[in-house]
């Protein structure tokens, strides 16, 4: 009986030690406040929560008044969740992957070691950062594919930790795009001029506007909807004759209101 009890105790202690060893010293979760799948040219928004579960301190890039989400833009690496060999076949050389990581490492190390631009998380402490405008890019060979992305957070001096993304970040390179506004080329090309386009992602159809390099979702569309863009006004005419107009000046507001409605709907379903 004593031998059996001792064996059970050893097994429980072993299981406890294994659990302790597999528990990450740093936990990082990125909550995306947007619809998935997204387009390669959409900008991510949401929040990231980082918790230090280890005994040692960790250093994260300091938030600045004009750059509150610096950490997400400069200390976070986002890439396709594919083996390096497959990434090469898509047109991205291994050097590009490692070069991107080396840029993040170099910039972060400089800010922390030379510039002093960091905050310190001690054991048990957490940091939450809201972010927006985090770009997602894929190699040219993946532009017509559906790809899942993963993220890593760099911790100076030489440590990368995985970041859990909720919901999973999926880029719909296979989306069908139809541009509704004319894109002017040549010397008079204005990259800040609005681009109005229709995207079909799986069975969903969405009206997008690219304005000052930011891609915004404006409205869900029905296949029978007719969208026109003229005189700085976007007009959506439904099959039943209902008409909705969105002036250029209201694009940001309309997009933000739609995003908030979608976010609340996902929360009610328990998806975020």
Secondary structure, 3 states (H helix, E strand, C coil): CHHHHHHHHHHHHHHHHHHHHHCCCEEEEEEECCCCCECCCCEEEEEEEEEECCCCCEEEECCECCECCHHHHHCEEEEECCCHHHHHHCCCCHHHHHHHHHHHHHHHHHHHHHHCCEEEECCCCEEEEEEEEEECCCCHHHCCCEEEEEEEEEECCCEEEEEEEECCEEEECCCEEEECCCCCCCCCCCCCCCEEEEEEECCEEEEEEEECCEEEEEEECCCCCEEEEECCEEEEECCCCCEEEEEHHHHHHHHHHHHHHHHHHHHHCCCC
